[in-house]
C-alpha cells in the first residue's frame, strides 16, 4: 500500500470519535489502516461512519 493511502487512512482513523477508536482491537486498527478488504465485523463497528457509493 502506498504512503498516500496510508496517510489518508490514518487521517480517517484519527477523525473517528475516541469511543469508537477505543472499542477497536489492535488487530482491527491494523486492518483499518492497511487491509484491502475489511471483515464484516469491522464494518459493523464502523457502520455509521461508512459512506457507500
Secondary structure, 3 states (H helix, E strand, C coil): CCHHHHHHHHHHHHHCCHHHHHHCCHHHHHHHHHCCCCCHHHHHHCHHHCCCC
